[in-house]
Amino acid sequence: MKSARTLGIAAVTLALTIGGVAGTATSASAAPKTYANCTAVNKVYSGGIAKKSVTKNKVTSAGKTTYRALKGTVKKDDALYNANKKMDRDADGIACEKS
């Protein structure tokens, strides 16, 4: 009987340890940062924040659309882009880009 009790205590201890680690990992994952404006974004990412699928900057001038290479340090992260989507004025998938 003593070995069964010891095994039961060991199983409960293991379950609590695993549950504690999993709980810590879940609470450690933070929401993406929301920046106040493009000046704040460009201090960290000089080329802005883009969706992962974006490869070029869409530029529309005088009714004509052209595509240019991305400039500066562009952070490609869908969650971060979605948190700061309000700063993508031309809706091309890049917030606060340098054209």
N, CA, C and O atoms as CSV, one atom per row, in Angstrom:
chain,resi,resn,atom,element,x,y,z
A,1,MET,N,N,0.799,-1.193,0.000
A,1,MET,CA,C,0.000,0.000,0.000
A,1,MET,C,C,0.844,1.259,0.000
A,1,MET,O,O,0.462,2.264,-0.601
A,2,LYS,N,N,1.975,1.216,0.660
A,2,LYS,CA,C,2.813,2.405,0.739
A,2,LYS,C,C,3.299,2.824,-0.646
A,2,LYS,O,O,3.362,4.019,-0.938
A,3,SER,N,N,3.645,1.857,-1.508
A,3,SER,CA,C,4.127,2.211,-2.843
A,3,SER,C,C,3.004,2.794,-3.697
A,3,SER,O,O,3.269,3.661,-4.529
A,4,ALA,N,N,1.777,2.357,-3.523
A,4,ALA,CA,C,0.639,2.911,-4.265
A,4,ALA,C,C,0.410,4.358,-3.846
A,4,ALA,O,O,0.137,5.209,-4.692
A,5,ARG,N,N,0.518,4.646,-2.551
A,5,ARG,CA,C,0.342,6.016,-2.058
A,5,ARG,C,C,1.451,6.908,-2.599
A,5,ARG,O,O,1.189,8.046,-2.989
A,6,THR,N,N,2.686,6.409,-2.629
A,6,THR,CA,C,3.816,7.164,-3.143
A,6,THR,C,C,3.631,7.460,-4.621
A,6,THR,O,O,3.911,8.572,-5.070
A,7,LEU,N,N,3.158,6.469,-5.391
A,7,LEU,CA,C,2.904,6.679,-6.812
A,7,LEU,C,C,1.794,7.702,-7.025
A,7,LEU,O,O,1.872,8.518,-7.944
A,8,GLY,N,N,0.764,7.667,-6.186
A,8,GLY,CA,C,-0.343,8.627,-6.298
A,8,GLY,C,C,0.133,10.046,-6.038
A,8,GLY,O,O,-0.247,10.972,-6.755
A,9,ILE,N,N,0.955,10.219,-5.028
A,9,ILE,CA,C,1.499,11.548,-4.707
A,9,ILE,C,C,2.408,12.021,-5.833
A,9,ILE,O,O,2.382,13.197,-6.196
A,10,ALA,N,N,3.208,11.124,-6.387
A,10,ALA,CA,C,4.102,11.480,-7.488
A,10,ALA,C,C,3.291,11.899,-8.718
A,10,ALA,O,O,3.666,12.847,-9.408
A,11,ALA,N,N,2.199,11.211,-8.996
A,11,ALA,CA,C,1.358,11.547,-10.149
A,11,ALA,C,C,0.717,12.918,-9.972
A,11,ALA,O,O,0.664,13.703,-10.919
A,12,VAL,N,N,0.233,13.210,-8.772
A,12,VAL,CA,C,-0.379,14.519,-8.504
A,12,VAL,C,C,0.670,15.623,-8.618
A,12,VAL,O,O,0.395,16.677,-9.190
A,13,THR,N,N,1.853,15.394,-8.087
A,13,THR,CA,C,2.932,16.373,-8.169
A,13,THR,C,C,3.307,16.640,-9.626
A,13,THR,O,O,3.502,17.791,-10.020
A,14,LEU,N,N,3.408,15.580,-10.423
A,14,LEU,CA,C,3.734,15.720,-11.833
A,14,LEU,C,C,2.642,16.489,-12.572
A,14,LEU,O,O,2.946,17.355,-13.392
A,15,ALA,N,N,1.382,16.187,-12.293
A,15,ALA,CA,C,0.271,16.875,-12.943
A,15,ALA,C,C,0.272,18.361,-12.588
A,15,ALA,O,O,0.028,19.203,-13.451
A,16,LEU,N,N,0.542,18.685,-11.338
A,16,LEU,CA,C,0.595,20.086,-10.922
A,16,LEU,C,C,1.765,20.809,-11.578
A,16,LEU,O,O,1.641,21.971,-11.967
A,17,THR,N,N,2.895,20.128,-11.700
A,17,THR,CA,C,4.067,20.728,-12.330
A,17,THR,C,C,3.793,21.002,-13.807
A,17,THR,O,O,4.076,22.095,-14.297
A,18,ILE,N,N,3.254,20.034,-14.505
A,18,ILE,CA,C,2.953,20.210,-15.923
A,18,ILE,C,C,1.893,21.291,-16.103
A,18,ILE,O,O,2.019,22.145,-16.980
A,19,GLY,N,N,0.866,21.259,-15.290
A,19,GLY,CA,C,-0.180,22.286,-15.367
A,19,GLY,C,C,0.367,23.671,-15.082
A,19,GLY,O,O,-0.041,24.641,-15.720
A,20,GLY,N,N,1.281,23.776,-14.136
A,20,GLY,CA,C,1.887,25.069,-13.810
A,20,GLY,C,C,2.723,25.605,-14.953
A,20,GLY,O,O,2.701,26.804,-15.230
A,21,VAL,N,N,3.468,24.722,-15.625
A,21,VAL,CA,C,4.292,25.143,-16.758
A,21,VAL,C,C,3.405,25.593,-17.913
A,21,VAL,O,O,3.661,26.627,-18.530
A,22,ALA,N,N,2.366,24.822,-18.203
A,22,ALA,CA,C,1.468,25.175,-19.303
A,22,ALA,C,C,0.753,26.486,-18.989
A,22,ALA,O,O,0.576,27.319,-19.879
A,23,GLY,N,N,0.341,26.679,-17.740
A,23,GLY,CA,C,-0.323,27.927,-17.356
A,23,GLY,C,C,0.605,29.116,-17.506
A,23,GLY,O,O,0.171,30.193,-17.915
A,24,THR,N,N,1.866,28.939,-17.184
A,24,THR,CA,C,2.842,30.012,-17.308
A,24,THR,C,C,3.080,30.359,-18.770
A,24,THR,O,O,3.187,31.534,-19.120
A,25,ALA,N,N,3.162,29.343,-19.626
A,25,ALA,CA,C,3.402,29.594,-21.040
A,25,ALA,C,C,2.238,30.357,-21.663
A,25,ALA,O,O,2.448,31.234,-22.500
A,26,THR,N,N,1.018,30.029,-21.260
A,26,THR,CA,C,-0.154,30.702,-21.816
A,26,THR,C,C,-0.202,32.146,-21.356
A,26,THR,O,O,-0.489,33.037,-22.157
A,27,SER,N,N,0.067,32.395,-20.100
A,27,SER,CA,C,0.000,33.768,-19.600
A,27,SER,C,C,1.190,34.603,-20.075
A,27,SER,O,O,1.120,35.832,-20.078
A,28,ALA,N,N,2.277,33.948,-20.476
A,28,ALA,CA,C,3.464,34.676,-20.930
A,28,ALA,C,C,3.286,35.224,-22.346
A,28,ALA,O,O,3.954,36.189,-22.719
A,29,SER,N,N,2.392,34.621,-23.143
A,29,SER,CA,C,2.194,35.113,-24.502
A,29,SER,C,C,1.379,36.401,-24.448
A,29,SER,O,O,0.218,36.408,-24.040
A,30,ALA,N,N,2.012,37.481,-24.866
A,30,ALA,CA,C,1.386,38.795,-24.764
A,30,ALA,C,C,0.727,39.194,-26.075
A,30,ALA,O,O,1.071,38.685,-27.142
A,31,ALA,N,N,-0.211,40.097,-25.977
A,31,ALA,CA,C,-0.866,40.638,-27.168
A,31,ALA,C,C,0.134,41.517,-27.918
A,31,ALA,O,O,1.043,42.079,-27.308
A,32,PRO,N,N,-0.028,41.639,-29.236
A,32,PRO,CA,C,0.885,42.484,-30.008
A,32,PRO,C,C,0.800,43.942,-29.561
A,32,PRO,O,O,-0.259,44.409,-29.143
A,33,LYS,N,N,1.907,44.647,-29.650
A,33,LYS,CA,C,1.974,46.045,-29.210
A,33,LYS,C,C,1.207,46.943,-30.174
A,33,LYS,O,O,1.320,46.807,-31.392
A,34,THR,N,N,0.437,47.847,-29.618
A,34,THR,CA,C,-0.267,48.850,-30.407
A,34,THR,C,C,0.466,50.170,-30.214
A,34,THR,O,O,0.630,50.639,-29.088
A,35,TYR,N,N,0.905,50.766,-31.318
A,35,TYR,CA,C,1.654,52.023,-31.264
A,35,TYR,C,C,0.692,53.206,-31.369
A,35,TYR,O,O,-0.379,53.089,-31.964
A,36,ALA,N,N,1.076,54.336,-30.795
A,36,ALA,CA,C,0.243,55.540,-30.785
A,36,ALA,C,C,0.182,56.198,-32.158
A,36,ALA,O,O,-0.855,56.733,-32.551
A,37,ASN,N,N,1.308,56.156,-32.891
A,37,ASN,CA,C,1.364,56.814,-34.202
A,37,ASN,C,C,2.535,56.260,-35.006
A,37,ASN,O,O,3.303,55.432,-34.515
A,38,CYS,N,N,2.663,56.730,-36.255
A,38,CYS,CA,C,3.732,56.228,-37.133
A,38,CYS,C,C,5.125,56.637,-36.666
A,38,CYS,O,O,6.094,55.922,-36.920
A,39,THR,N,N,5.237,57.753,-36.001
A,39,THR,CA,C,6.540,58.172,-35.473
A,39,THR,C,C,7.056,57.133,-34.487
A,39,THR,O,O,8.237,56.789,-34.506
A,40,ALA,N,N,6.178,56.636,-33.630
A,40,ALA,CA,C,6.554,55.612,-32.656
A,40,ALA,C,C,6.912,54.305,-33.361
A,40,ALA,O,O,7.865,53.632,-32.968
A,41,VAL,N,N,6.155,53.942,-34.398
A,41,VAL,CA,C,6.454,52.710,-35.153
A,41,VAL,C,C,7.810,52.826,-35.823
A,41,VAL,O,O,8.627,51.909,-35.739
A,42,ASN,N,N,8.055,53.956,-36.492
A,42,ASN,CA,C,9.294,54.122,-37.252
A,42,ASN,C,C,10.541,54.222,-36.382
A,42,ASN,O,O,11.650,54.025,-36.879
A,43,LYS,N,N,10.388,54.521,-35.102
A,43,LYS,CA,C,11.541,54.491,-34.186
A,43,LYS,C,C,12.022,53.059,-33.994
A,43,LYS,O,O,13.213,52.817,-33.798
A,44,VAL,N,N,11.083,52.106,-34.052
A,44,VAL,CA,C,11.418,50.698,-33.844
A,44,VAL,C,C,11.641,49.980,-35.177
A,44,VAL,O,O,12.617,49.247,-35.335
A,45,TYR,N,N,10.737,50.193,-36.130
A,45,TYR,CA,C,10.807,49.567,-37.451
A,45,TYR,C,C,10.802,50.689,-38.485
A,45,TYR,O,O,9.740,51.221,-38.809
A,46,SER,N,N,11.957,51.052,-39.002
A,46,SER,CA,C,12.074,52.222,-39.875
A,46,SER,C,C,11.255,52.108,-41.152
A,46,SER,O,O,10.898,53.126,-41.746
A,47,GLY,N,N,10.953,50.886,-41.586
A,47,GLY,CA,C,10.172,50.693,-42.806
A,47,GLY,C,C,8.719,50.370,-42.558
A,47,GLY,O,O,7.969,50.157,-43.510
A,48,GLY,N,N,8.296,50.326,-41.302
A,48,GLY,CA,C,6.908,50.056,-40.958
A,48,GLY,C,C,6.649,48.611,-40.580
A,48,GLY,O,O,7.568,47.822,-40.361
A,49,ILE,N,N,5.348,48.290,-40.510
A,49,ILE,CA,C,4.893,46.950,-40.139
A,49,ILE,C,C,4.040,46.422,-41.282
A,49,ILE,O,O,3.114,47.102,-41.724
A,50,ALA,N,N,4.339,45.219,-41.768
A,50,ALA,CA,C,3.618,44.669,-42.923
A,50,ALA,C,C,3.037,43.296,-42.622
A,50,ALA,O,O,3.472,42.599,-41.705
A,51,LYS,N,N,2.040,42.929,-43.420
A,51,LYS,CA,C,1.543,41.558,-43.394
A,51,LYS,C,C,2.657,40.669,-43.935
A,51,LYS,O,O,3.499,41.129,-44.706
A,52,LYS,N,N,2.667,39.412,-43.540
A,52,LYS,CA,C,3.715,38.489,-43.993
A,52,LYS,C,C,3.715,38.309,-45.507
A,52,LYS,O,O,4.764,38.064,-46.102
A,53,SER,N,N,2.545,38.429,-46.134
A,53,SER,CA,C,2.431,38.170,-47.574
A,53,SER,C,C,2.881,39.339,-48.444
A,53,SER,O,O,3.006,39.173,-49.657
A,54,VAL,N,N,3.126,40.506,-47.875
A,54,VAL,CA,C,3.478,41.699,-48.654
A,54,VAL,C,C,4.946,41.650,-49.071
A,54,VAL,O,O,5.827,41.385,-48.252
A,55,THR,N,N,5.197,41.910,-50.362
A,55,THR,CA,C,6.571,41.920,-50.861
A,55,THR,C,C,6.957,43.265,-51.465
A,55,THR,O,O,8.142,43.574,-51.590
A,56,LYS,N,N,5.945,44.077,-51.846
A,56,LYS,CA,C,6.217,45.370,-52.459
A,56,LYS,C,C,5.287,46.429,-51.876
A,56,LYS,O,O,4.213,46.119,-51.361
A,57,ASN,N,N,5.721,47.681,-51.967
A,57,ASN,CA,C,4.931,48.814,-51.506
A,57,ASN,C,C,4.118,49.366,-52.674
A,57,ASN,O,O,4.680,49.777,-53.690
A,58,LYS,N,N,2.805,49.371,-52.526
A,58,LYS,CA,C,1.918,49.900,-53.566
A,58,LYS,C,C,1.820,51.415,-53.399
A,58,LYS,O,O,1.435,51.903,-52.337
A,59,VAL,N,N,2.169,52.154,-54.447
A,59,VAL,CA,C,2.154,53.617,-54.400
A,59,VAL,C,C,1.225,54.120,-55.502
A,59,VAL,O,O,1.395,53.775,-56.671
A,60,THR,N,N,0.237,54.942,-55.123
A,60,THR,CA,C,-0.688,55.520,-56.088
A,60,THR,C,C,-0.473,57.023,-56.132
A,60,THR,O,O,-0.563,57.698,-55.106
A,61,SER,N,N,-0.193,57.539,-57.304
A,61,SER,CA,C,0.039,58.971,-57.482
A,61,SER,C,C,-0.614,59.413,-58.789
A,61,SER,O,O,-0.379,58.819,-59.841
A,62,ALA,N,N,-1.425,60.450,-58.714
A,62,ALA,CA,C,-2.131,60.992,-59.884
A,62,ALA,C,C,-2.933,59.906,-60.595
A,62,ALA,O,O,-2.996,59.878,-61.824
A,63,GLY,N,N,-3.545,59.012,-59.816
A,63,GLY,CA,C,-4.372,57.956,-60.388
A,63,GLY,C,C,-3.609,56.778,-60.947
A,63,GLY,O,O,-4.221,55.820,-61.420
A,64,LYS,N,N,-2.289,56.822,-60.907
A,64,LYS,CA,C,-1.461,55.743,-61.439
A,64,LYS,C,C,-0.852,54.948,-60.284
A,64,LYS,O,O,-0.292,55.525,-59.352
A,65,THR,N,N,-0.965,53.624,-60.350
A,65,THR,CA,C,-0.429,52.756,-59.309
A,65,THR,C,C,0.876,52.130,-59.769
A,65,THR,O,O,0.962,51.565,-60.859
A,66,THR,N,N,1.894,52.240,-58.916
A,66,THR,CA,C,3.183,51.593,-59.169
A,66,THR,C,C,3.573,50.807,-57.924
A,66,THR,O,O,3.001,51.004,-56.852
A,67,TYR,N,N,4.534,49.930,-58.069
A,67,TYR,CA,C,5.015,49.124,-56.944
A,67,TYR,C,C,6.503,49.368,-56.769
A,67,TYR,O,O,7.273,49.353,-57.729
A,68,ARG,N,N,6.888,49.593,-55.516
A,68,ARG,CA,C,8.297,49.860,-55.195
A,68,ARG,C,C,8.792,48.850,-54.172
A,68,ARG,O,O,8.009,48.216,-53.465
A,69,ALA,N,N,10.098,48.719,-54.112
A,69,ALA,CA,C,10.711,47.835,-53.123
A,69,ALA,C,C,10.475,48.394,-51.725
A,69,ALA,O,O,10.340,49.605,-51.547
A,70,LEU,N,N,10.424,47.511,-50.741
A,70,LEU,CA,C,10.269,47.946,-49.355
A,70,LEU,C,C,11.546,48.638,-48.906
A,70,LEU,O,O,12.644,48.196,-49.245
A,71,LYS,N,N,11.412,49.714,-48.148
A,71,LYS,CA,C,12.572,50.466,-47.661
A,71,LYS,C,C,12.670,50.358,-46.146
A,71,LYS,O,O,11.660,50.270,-45.449
A,72,GLY,N,N,13.895,50.366,-45.653
A,72,GLY,CA,C,14.124,50.339,-44.212
A,72,GLY,C,C,13.884,48.961,-43.619
A,72,GLY,O,O,13.787,47.966,-44.338
A,73,THR,N,N,13.793,48.920,-42.319
A,73,THR,CA,C,13.540,47.679,-41.599
A,73,THR,C,C,12.039,47.493,-41.487
A,73,THR,O,O,11.372,48.204,-40.736
A,74,VAL,N,N,11.513,46.541,-42.232
A,74,VAL,CA,C,10.083,46.261,-42.236
A,74,VAL,C,C,9.836,45.006,-41.410
A,74,VAL,O,O,10.404,43.952,-41.694
A,75,LYS,N,N,8.995,45.115,-40.396
A,75,LYS,CA,C,8.623,43.968,-39.563
A,75,LYS,C,C,7.428,43.289,-40.215
A,75,LYS,O,O,6.364,43.894,-40.345
A,76,LYS,N,N,7.596,42.034,-40.627
A,76,LYS,CA,C,6.503,41.279,-41.241
A,76,LYS,C,C,5.878,40.381,-40.181
A,76,LYS,O,O,6.446,39.359,-39.797
A,77,ASP,N,N,4.698,40.782,-39.716
A,77,ASP,CA,C,4.012,40.062,-38.648
A,77,ASP,C,C,2.523,40.374,-38.758
A,77,ASP,O,O,2.115,41.518,-38.559
A,78,ASP,N,N,1.711,39.370,-39.071
A,78,ASP,CA,C,0.282,39.586,-39.270
A,78,ASP,C,C,-0.417,40.116,-38.015
A,78,ASP,O,O,-1.234,41.032,-38.105
A,79,ALA,N,N,-0.102,39.550,-36.852
A,79,ALA,CA,C,-0.758,39.984,-35.616
A,79,ALA,C,C,-0.378,41.427,-35.273
A,79,ALA,O,O,-1.236,42.213,-34.871
A,80,LEU,N,N,0.887,41.776,-35.427
A,80,LEU,CA,C,1.342,43.140,-35.141
A,80,LEU,C,C,0.732,44.125,-36.142
A,80,LEU,O,O,0.340,45.231,-35.769
A,81,TYR,N,N,0.655,43.719,-37.413
A,81,TYR,CA,C,0.021,44.577,-38.425
A,81,TYR,C,C,-1.448,44.814,-38.074
A,81,TYR,O,O,-1.919,45.951,-38.114
A,82,ASN,N,N,-2.172,43.748,-37.730
A,82,ASN,CA,C,-3.591,43.886,-37.408
A,82,ASN,C,C,-3.825,44.777,-36.190
A,82,ASN,O,O,-4.833,45.481,-36.129
A,83,ALA,N,N,-2.914,44.757,-35.228
A,83,ALA,CA,C,-3.038,45.614,-34.051
A,83,ALA,C,C,-2.811,47.083,-34.402
A,83,ALA,O,O,-3.267,47.969,-33.680
A,84,ASN,N,N,-2.109,47.347,-35.502
A,84,ASN,CA,C,-1.784,48.723,-35.910
A,84,ASN,C,C,-2.330,49.059,-37.297
A,84,ASN,O,O,-1.845,49.983,-37.949
A,85,LYS,N,N,-3.315,48.328,-37.738
A,85,LYS,CA,C,-3.889,48.461,-39.081
A,85,LYS,C,C,-4.430,49.867,-39.350
A,85,LYS,O,O,-4.445,50.317,-40.496
A,86,LYS,N,N,-4.866,50.551,-38.314
A,86,LYS,CA,C,-5.425,51.904,-38.480
A,86,LYS,C,C,-4.413,52.884,-39.082
A,86,LYS,O,O,-4.800,53.930,-39.603
A,87,MET,N,N,-3.129,52.553,-39.015
A,87,MET,CA,C,-2.087,53.440,-39.548
A,87,MET,C,C,-1.689,53.110,-40.991
A,87,MET,O,O,-0.741,53.688,-41.523
A,88,ASP,N,N,-2.414,52.182,-41.618
A,88,ASP,CA,C,-2.176,51.847,-43.024
A,88,ASP,C,C,-3.145,52.688,-43.866
A,88,ASP,O,O,-4.228,52.226,-44.226
A,89,ARG,N,N,-2.744,53.917,-44.172
A,89,ARG,CA,C,-3.630,54.865,-44.855
A,89,ARG,C,C,-4.039,54.419,-46.247
A,89,ARG,O,O,-5.177,54.649,-46.656
A,90,ASP,N,N,-3.131,53.783,-46.988
A,90,ASP,CA,C,-3.443,53.399,-48.362
A,90,ASP,C,C,-3.900,51.939,-48.490
A,90,ASP,O,O,-4.086,51.445,-49.602
A,91,ALA,N,N,-4.080,51.256,-47.370
A,91,ALA,CA,C,-4.600,49.886,-47.325
A,91,ALA,C,C,-3.848,48.913,-48.238
A,91,ALA,O,O,-4.456,48.080,-48.910
A,92,ASP,N,N,-2.519,49.033,-48.252
A,92,ASP,CA,C,-1.712,48.145,-49.084
A,92,ASP,C,C,-1.064,47.006,-48.287
A,92,ASP,O,O,-0.277,46.236,-48.836
A,93,GLY,N,N,-1.391,46.902,-47.014
A,93,GLY,CA,C,-0.833,45.835,-46.179
A,93,GLY,C,C,0.434,46.237,-45.459
A,93,GLY,O,O,1.085,45.393,-44.843
A,94,ILE,N,N,0.804,47.521,-45.522
A,94,ILE,CA,C,1.996,48.021,-44.818
A,94,ILE,C,C,1.584,49.264,-44.033
A,94,ILE,O,O,1.143,50.254,-44.618
A,95,ALA,N,N,1.725,49.214,-42.728
A,95,ALA,CA,C,1.430,50.378,-41.893
A,95,ALA,C,C,2.706,51.190,-41.674
A,95,ALA,O,O,3.751,50.635,-41.335
A,96,CYS,N,N,2.616,52.488,-41.866
A,96,CYS,CA,C,3.727,53.425,-41.621
A,96,CYS,C,C,4.947,53.169,-42.503
A,96,CYS,O,O,6.084,53.301,-42.050
A,97,GLU,N,N,4.708,52.800,-43.767
A,97,GLU,CA,C,5.817,52.517,-44.671
A,97,GLU,C,C,6.509,53.785,-45.148
A,97,GLU,O,O,5.944,54.878,-45.127
A,98,LYS,N,N,7.739,53.602,-45.575
A,98,LYS,CA,C,8.519,54.670,-46.226
A,98,LYS,C,C,8.478,54.368,-47.708
A,98,LYS,O,O,8.859,53.276,-48.130
A,99,SER,N,N,8.017,55.332,-48.515
A,99,SER,CA,C,7.914,55.048,-49.956
A,99,SER,C,C,9.065,55.603,-50.745
A,99,SER,O,O,9.113,55.442,-51.964
